[in-house]
Amino acid sequence: MERRPINEHEAALVAALLAPTLDGFEELRRQIPHATVIPGCKCGCGTMDFIFDDPSADVPRSAATSPTAWSPDIVDDEGNVVGSLILFLRDGLLHSLEVVSYIDPLPLPKMDRVVWAAAP
């Protein structure tokens, strides 16, 4: 598994998932720049796992529960719902972003493929 820093698109997607002002989300948003990621699934989907092991990083822990309260839908070119996103936490840290597919494995979606209207 190739470990790498979180990229701009991934960081923006996670930040958008954490945009609502729910308890513990501020701490989770502050974790994003410190994250490294690895593929979280072998099926070929865009699921990713987060790793935080830089001892010099001051990564705040969150009291939010897992999975987070918001699971927005992913749509295809025609606007049909083909999947969703689920953000999991472990011990107060971002743990994984799961790309749930209802048909075939989906890559990490572009922002315009996520239906953001269902925020709590």
C-alpha positions in Angstrom: 0.0 0.0 0.0 1.3 3.3 -1.0 1.1 5.9 1.7 1.0 9.6 0.8 -0.1 13.0 2.0 -3.7 13.8 1.5 -4.2 15.7 -1.7 -6.1 18.9 -2.3 -9.3 17.2 -3.7 -9.4 14.7 -0.9 -8.9 17.4 1.7 -11.7 19.5 0.2 -14.1 16.6 0.1 -13.4 15.7 3.7 -13.7 19.4 4.8 -17.1 19.6 3.0 -18.3 16.5 4.8 -17.2 18.2 8.0 -18.8 21.6 7.1 -21.8 21.4 9.4 -21.3 22.8 12.9 -21.8 19.6 14.8 -20.0 18.7 18.0 -16.4 17.6 17.4 -16.3 18.6 13.8 -14.0 21.6 14.3 -11.3 19.2 15.8 -11.8 16.8 12.8 -11.4 19.7 10.3 -8.1 20.6 12.0 -6.8 17.0 11.5 -7.1 17.1 7.7 -3.7 18.8 7.0 -1.9 16.3 9.2 -3.4 13.2 7.5 -1.6 10.7 5.3 -3.8 8.3 3.3 -3.7 4.8 2.0 -6.2 2.9 -0.2 -8.9 1.6 2.2 -10.3 -1.2 -0.1 -9.0 -3.7 -2.6 -12.1 -3.6 -4.9 -10.9 -0.5 -6.7 -13.2 2.0 -5.2 -12.1 5.4 -3.8 -12.3 4.4 -0.1 -9.3 5.7 1.8 -7.9 5.2 5.3 -6.3 8.0 7.3 -3.0 7.7 9.2 -1.8 10.0 11.9 1.6 9.1 13.3 3.7 12.2 13.0 4.9 12.7 16.6 5.6 16.4 15.9 2.1 17.1 14.8 -0.3 18.5 17.4 -3.5 16.7 16.2 -6.6 17.5 18.2 -8.9 14.7 19.1 -12.6 14.9 18.6 -15.6 13.8 20.7 -17.7 13.2 17.6 -19.2 9.8 17.2 -18.6 7.3 14.4 -19.8 7.2 11.7 -20.4 10.9 11.4 -24.0 12.0 11.1 -24.0 13.0 7.5 -23.8 10.5 4.6 -24.3 12.4 1.3 -25.3 10.7 -1.9 -23.1 10.3 -5.0 -24.8 10.7 -8.3 -23.9 9.7 -11.9 -24.1 11.9 -15.1 -27.9 11.6 -15.2 -28.4 12.5 -11.6 -29.1 8.9 -10.4 -28.0 8.0 -6.9 -25.2 5.4 -7.4 -23.5 5.5 -3.9 -22.8 7.5 -0.8 -19.9 8.7 1.4 -19.5 7.6 5.0 -16.8 9.1 7.3 -15.6 6.9 10.1 -13.7 7.9 13.2 -11.5 6.0 15.7 -10.3 7.3 19.0 -11.2 10.8 18.1 -9.4 10.8 14.8 -10.4 10.5 11.2 -10.2 6.8 10.4 -11.6 6.2 6.9 -13.7 7.8 4.1 -15.8 5.0 2.6 -17.1 5.3 -0.9 -20.2 3.1 -0.9 -21.2 1.9 -4.3 -24.7 0.6 -5.2 -23.5 -1.0 -8.5 -19.8 -1.0 -9.5 -16.9 0.2 -7.5 -16.8 4.0 -7.6 -13.7 6.3 -7.4 -13.6 9.1 -5.0 -16.2 11.4 -6.5 -15.7 14.9 -7.7 -17.5 17.6 -5.7 -20.2 18.1 -8.3 -21.2 14.4 -8.0 -22.0 14.7 -4.3 -25.5 15.8 -3.2 -24.7 18.1 -0.3 -28.3 19.2 0.4 -28.9 16.5 3.1 -26.6 18.0 5.8 -27.9 17.7 9.3 
